[in-house]
Amino acid sequence: MAMVGQMMQRENSSGSINKHLDSGKYVRYTTEQVEALERVYSECPKPSSLRRQQLIRECPILSHIEPKQIKVWFQNRRCREKQRKESTRLQSVNRKLTAMNKLLMEENDRLQKQVSQLVCENTYMRQQLQSVCNVSAPNADASCESAVSAPHHSLRDANNPAGLVSIAEETLAEFLAKATGTAVDWVQLPGMKPGPDSVGIFAISQSCSGVAARACGLVSLEPTKIAEILKDRPSWYRDCRSVEVFTMFPAGNGGTVELLYTQTYAPTTLAPARDFWTLRYTTTLQNGSLVVCERSLSGSGAGPSVAAASQFVRADILPSGYLIRPCEGGGSIIHIVDHLNLQAWSVPEVLRPLYESSKVVAQKITISALRYIRQIAQETSGEVVYSLGRQPAVLRTFSQRLIRGFNDAINGFNDDGWSILSSEGAEDVTIAINSAKNPTTSSNSLLGGVLCAKASMLLQNVPPAVLVRFLREHRSEWADFNIDAYAAASLKASTYGCTGIRATRFTGSQIIMPLGHTIEHEEMLEVIRLEGQPLNHEDAFASRDIHLLQMCSGVDENAVGACSELIFAPIDEMFPDDSPLLPSGFRIIPLHSKPDVLNTHKTLDLTSSLEVGPTSGSAAENAESSSSSRNTRSVLTIAFQFPLESNLHENVAAMARQYVRSVISSVQRAAIAISPSGLSSSVGPRLSAASPEALTLANWICQSYSCHVGSELLRAESSSSDSVLKTLWHHQDAILCCSLKQAVPVFIFANQAGLDMLETTLVALQDITLDKIFDDLGRKALFSEFAKIMQQGFGYLPGGICMSTMGRHISYEQAVVWKVFEAEQNTMHCLAFSFVNWLFV
C-alpha cells in the first residue's frame, strides 16, 4: 500500500496527461514522456523494429518507464491509429451512401412523375392524336419531323450574341427536363443493374426522335474538375477526332457560350465519319450545380473550314450535357445526357443498327464518360497502381495513342495526308498511303511515309469477345513473324527498311506482360514479347525478340460494351514514354443489341456445350436462346500499317495486300471454329449436357483411373452419369487428355481447371501438343516414365514446371498419368494427365 501511495504521489506531482491500464496498474505519463513516445512511434511504427529499441534506450526521459508499460503504450497507440483510420473510412463511406441515397430518391421522384404522366395519357387520346397525324398532309409530316429531329437555329445567330444567349437558355431548360424531368421516356439499359458496386445508373430512350442515353452517378471529384475533364472530349471519347472552339463570349449571368466544331471518327471503312456544329453553354445554377449543355446549330457547311468537312456527314446533337452537383463532404453527383441524330440514312443498311441504337450511344459515349471520370478519381486518390513503374497518365496516353492511330488509319482523312493508292472492289483490301507521316523519331532520307492496308467484312454467328480472345491468345495462328520483324526494325533509325532484316525463325512463343487496366477491366494495356531465333549460326547469341505494345478491350461476353478491339504496335524493348507508334489491329462491332438477360459465363469450345450441371428452362427457352445465338451479326474491320521506303511503294503495297488477305482467311477459319452454330470437322462433335458422348468420356476417364491406380478419382457420392460429368468438370486438379493417334500427341479435352492452367479454350486446346507444355526437365521425366506408363497403365511424374499458352510458368506438386480405355477395356482412347496442386509462379 505504501508503494502504491508513493507511485500515485509521483504521478500527481508530474502533471500527467495520458493513462493506460497494465495488469491492474493505473499508469500516467507526463507531457514530455508522451511527446517522446510519439517521436519514437512516428519514426519506427513497427513493433519489432530494432531501431525503436535503440531510440527508447537513447531517450533519458523514458528510462524510468518499465519496458512492458512502453509496449502497452505502443499497442494502444496502434489501436487508436487503426480506429482513427477506420473512423475516417466509415465517414467517407457514409458520405458516399448519403449522396447515393439522395440520388436514388431523386431518381425515384422522377420515375413517379413519369408514371403519373403515363397514367394520365389514356389510350383514346393517343389514338386520336395518331389519327390526326395520319390524315395530315405529307408536307406537314415532313415539316413536323424536321422540327423535332433537326435544330431550327439560323446560322446568322452566330453573329448575334443576344440570339445565341437565348438559344443557350432554351438549351439549358430542355437539357434539365431530360436530365431530371420526364421530357424523355427513359428505360433501364439492358445488362446494367444498379447496385453498390455499379458505376452508375444508366438508361436509354424508349421512344423519341434520334437516339438518347442517360447516366447518373457519384464521383469523388469536385464539379469544376469534372467539367474540365468532360469538356476535353478527345481524352475520353475514343471516336472523337478533334474539338475546335470557333468563338467564345461570356453570357450575362456569369456563364460562357461557345461555338464548337467537332469531328468524330467512323468506326469502320464502310461509312463516312460525322461532324457537329454546336453551341455549348456553361453556367452555374442557383443551387450551386454546374451545368454544361450543348446543342447543334443549323447549317451543313458551318464550321471553321468547309473544305475540311467534305469527308464528313453533318450530324446533330439535340439538347444534351452534364449536370454536376457538389456533395457535402466532397465529391459530386453527375447527370449525363447524350441525345443525337446520327443521320442513319447515309450508311449502308447493314450498318444502320450502329446509328439507330440508343444502346450503342450509351456504350460508346455516356458510359465511357462516367467510367473515365471514375478512373481519374481513383488514380487521383492513389487507388490505382500499375506495373513497370509507369504513371497512370502515361499508360492512359499510350492507350489513347494506339486507338487514335488505328482510327486515323481506318478513316484516312485527306487533311492528314492520306490518299488511296488502289482498291480492287468493295469486298477487297483498300491500300492508302500517307507520304507526310513519319513513323520514326529520326529524319531518315529513305523515309517514304506509311502504307495502310484495310478491309471490313461481315461475320455471322461469331461472338466478338470470343474472337478477340482467340486473336490475342493465339497470335501465331494468323500473324507472320517476319512481317512483325519488318515493322519493328523499320521503326529503328539504324535498321530502317527491308535490307536491315536478318533471317529469323519464330518459336511460336509469346509472353504477355500486363501494364494496367481500367477499373472494370473492360480494357487492358500490355506488352507482348515474341520470341525469335536467328537462323544463322554467327548470330546465335543475338536477340531476335520483338516487343509489341497492345491494347485489348471487350473480351468479356457478359459486359456491356460497344465493340471488341485488339490494337498493337511495335515498340523498342526499352519502351520510352515517347515511343513512336504505328498501330494495327482488329475491331469487331456487334450489329444487334444483346438480350436483356445476359447469360452466365460460358466456356466456348468442345465443352462449351458440356454446360455441366442440371439444365434449366424449358426446351422452348433453350431453342429460343439457340436461335438468338445463330442470328448474331458483327462487322470486322482490319487495318495494318507498314513503314515505307520511298522507292518501294509497289513492293510494300503488294506485300501488304497479300498479308491482309492471309489474315482475313485465318480469321474466317477461326470464326468458323468458334461459331456457336457449328464447328469445323477437325474440332469434332459438339457435346451437350445430356449427350452420350460427354457422359461416356467422363465415365471412361474415371473408370480407367480407378482400374489402374486403385483409388477413386471423384468423390463417392458422384454416382450418376450427370454427377460424374459435373464433378469431373469442376475438379480442383487440372485434368487433360491427349490423343496418341497423331504423329505428335495433341490435347483433345480438359476440365475447367485444365483450361485455366493452360490459359486457353477447348477449341484452341486441340492445337496444343503435349511437348509444348513441359520444360526440358518435364519432357525428360515424361520420356523416362513413358514405357512404364504404357506397360502398367499409369505412372507418376515428379513435381516440376510447365508453361501456359500465354508463356507463364506453372508449378505442380505431382502429375498422375493413366491410360483411358473405352468400355471394352481393350481399346485405348487417350492418355490422361492430372496435375495436382498447380499454381502460377
ZINORJO-V272237 format. One record per backbone hydrogen bond with DSSP energy under -0.5 kcal/mol. NH is the residue of the N-H (numbers start at 0). CO is the residue of the C=O. If there is no record, write none. Layout:
[[NH;CO] [NH;CO]]
This chain:
[[4;0] [5;1] [6;2] [7;3] [8;4] [9;5] [10;6] [11;7] [12;8] [13;9] [14;11] [15;10] [16;28] [17;28] [19;26] [21;19] [21;24] [24;21] [26;19] [26;24] [28;17] [33;29] [34;30] [35;31] [36;32] [37;33] [38;34] [39;35] [40;36] [41;37] [42;38] [43;39] [48;45] [52;48] [53;49] [54;50] [55;51] [56;52] [57;53] [58;54] [58;55] [59;57] [61;58] [62;59] [64;61] [69;65] [70;66] [71;67] [72;68] [73;69] [74;70] [75;71] [76;72] [77;73] [78;74] [79;75] [80;76] [81;77] [82;78] [83;79] [84;80] [85;81] [86;82] [87;83] [88;84] [89;85] [90;86] [91;87] [92;88] [93;89] [94;90] [95;91] [96;92] [97;93] [98;94] [99;95] [100;96] [101;97] [102;98] [103;99] [104;100] [105;101] [106;102] [107;103] [108;104] [109;105] [110;106] [111;107] [112;108] [113;109] [114;110] [115;111] [116;112] [117;113] [118;114] [119;115] [120;116] [121;119] [125;121] [126;122] [127;123] [128;124] [129;125] [130;126] [131;127] [132;128] [133;129] [134;130] [135;131] [135;132] [140;136] [141;137] [142;138] [143;139] [144;140] [145;141] [146;142] [147;143] [148;144] [149;145] [152;150] [153;151] [156;153] [157;154] [158;155] [159;156] [163;159] [164;160] [165;161] [166;162] [167;163] [168;164] [169;165] [170;166] [171;167] [172;168] [173;169] [174;170] [175;171] [176;172] [177;173] [177;174] [178;174] [179;175] [180;175] [182;176] [185;183] [186;203] [188;201] [190;595] [191;188] [192;190] [193;191] [197;194] [200;215] [201;199] [202;213] [203;186] [204;211] [205;184] [210;339] [212;337] [213;202] [214;335] [215;200] [216;333] [218;331] [220;218] [225;221] [226;222] [227;223] [228;224] [229;225] [230;226] [231;227] [231;228] [232;230] [234;231] [235;231] [235;232] [236;232] [237;235] [239;236] [240;238] [240;262] [241;262] [243;260] [245;243] [245;258] [246;258] [248;256] [250;254] [253;250] [255;281] [256;248] [257;279] [258;246] [259;257] [259;277] [260;243] [261;275] [262;241] [263;273] [264;238] [272;310] [274;312] [275;261] [277;259] [277;275] [278;294] [279;257] [280;292] [281;255] [282;290] [284;288] [287;284] [289;323] [290;282] [291;321] [292;280] [293;319] [294;278] [295;316] [296;276] [297;152] [301;298] [308;304] [309;306] [310;307] [311;308] [312;272] [314;274] [315;340] [317;315] [317;338] [319;293] [320;336] [321;291] [322;334] [323;289] [323;321] [324;322] [324;332] [326;330] [329;326] [331;218] [332;324] [333;216] [333;331] [334;322] [335;214] [336;320] [337;212] [338;317] [339;210] [340;315] [345;342] [346;343] [350;347] [351;347] [351;348] [353;350] [354;350] [354;351] [355;351] [356;352] [357;355] [360;356] [361;357] [362;358] [363;359] [364;360] [365;360] [366;361] [368;364] [369;365] [370;366] [371;367] [372;368] [373;369] [374;370] [375;371] [376;372] [377;373] [378;374] [379;375] [380;376] [381;377] [381;378] [382;377] [383;377] [386;514] [388;385] [389;386] [393;390] [394;390] [395;391] [396;392] [397;393] [398;394] [399;395] [400;396] [401;397] [402;398] [403;399] [404;400] [405;401] [406;402] [407;403] [408;404] [409;405] [410;406] [411;407] [415;412] [416;413] [417;412] [418;432] [420;430] [421;430] [423;428] [427;424] [429;453] [430;421] [431;451] [432;418] [433;449] [434;416] [434;432] [436;433] [438;436] [443;441] [446;443] [447;643] [449;433] [450;641] [451;431] [452;639] [453;429] [453;451] [454;637] [456;635] [458;633] [460;631] [466;462] [467;463] [468;464] [469;465] [470;466] [471;467] [472;468] [473;469] [476;473] [477;474] [478;474] [480;478] [482;479] [483;479] [484;480] [485;481] [486;482] [487;483] [488;484] [489;485] [490;486] [491;488] [494;491] [495;492] [499;496] [500;497] [504;532] [506;530] [510;528] [511;805] [512;510] [512;526] [513;511] [514;524] [515;524] [517;522] [520;517] [523;551] [524;515] [525;549] [526;512] [527;547] [528;510] [529;527] [529;545] [530;508] [530;528] [532;504] [534;502] [538;535] [539;536] [541;538] [543;531] [545;529] [546;570] [547;527] [548;568] [549;525] [549;547] [550;566] [551;523] [552;564] [553;521] [556;554] [558;555] [560;558] [563;587] [564;552] [565;585] [566;550] [567;583] [568;548] [570;546] [574;571] [578;575] [583;567] [584;638] [585;565] [586;636] [587;563] [588;586] [588;634] [589;587] [590;632] [597;595] [603;601] [604;602] [607;604] [608;604] [610;606] [621;617] [622;618] [623;619] [624;620] [625;621] [626;622] [627;623] [628;624] [629;625] [630;626] [630;627] [631;628] [633;458] [634;588] [635;456] [636;586] [637;454] [638;584] [639;452] [641;450] [643;448] [645;445] [647;644] [651;647] [652;648] [653;649] [654;650] [655;651] [656;652] [657;653] [658;654] [659;655] [660;656] [661;657] [662;658] [663;659] [664;660] [665;661] [666;662] [667;663] [668;664] [669;665] [670;666] [671;667] [672;668] [673;669] [674;670] [675;460] [677;674] [682;679] [683;679] [686;605] [690;687] [694;690] [695;691] [696;692] [697;693] [698;694] [699;695] [700;696] [701;697] [702;698] [703;699] [704;700] [705;701] [706;702] [707;703] [708;704] [709;704] [709;705] [717;714] [718;716] [723;719] [724;720] [725;721] [726;722] [727;723] [728;724] [729;725] [730;727] [733;834] [734;732] [735;733] [735;832] [736;748] [737;830] [738;745] [745;738] [746;764] [746;767] [747;736] [748;736] [750;734] [751;728] [754;750] [755;751] [756;752] [757;753] [758;754] [759;754] [762;603] [764;760] [765;761] [765;762] [766;763] [767;764] [768;766] [769;744] [771;768] [772;768] [772;769] [773;769] [774;800] [778;774] [779;775] [780;776] [781;777] [782;778] [783;779] [784;780] [785;781] [786;782] [788;784] [789;785] [790;786] [791;787] [792;788] [794;816] [796;814] [798;812] [799;811] [801;809] [802;772] [803;807] [804;757] [806;803] [809;801] [810;838] [811;799] [812;835] [813;835] [814;796] [815;833] [816;794] [817;831] [818;792] [819;829] [820;818] [821;826] [824;821] [827;825] [828;819] [829;819] [830;737] [831;817] [832;735] [833;815] [834;733] [835;813] [835;833] [838;810] [840;808]]
